[in-house]
Amino acid sequence: MDKIRVTKAKVHNLKDVDVSIPRHSLTVITGPSGSGKSSLAFDTIYAEGQRRY
């Protein structure tokens, strides 16, 4: 697996978000306040990483 894939994320204000993030690299998530950056980073990607690994 060379990418972390999230499909159909539905947490807080994320609605059916699909994203692929390269492994072993620095990735930056940017956007306006309230756009779902923290929801994507912490509630979705981090939680899934803890569940799988």
Secondary structure, DSSP 8 states (H G I E B T S, - for coil): --EEEEEEE-STT--SEEEEEETTS------STTSSHHIIIIIIIIHHHHHH-
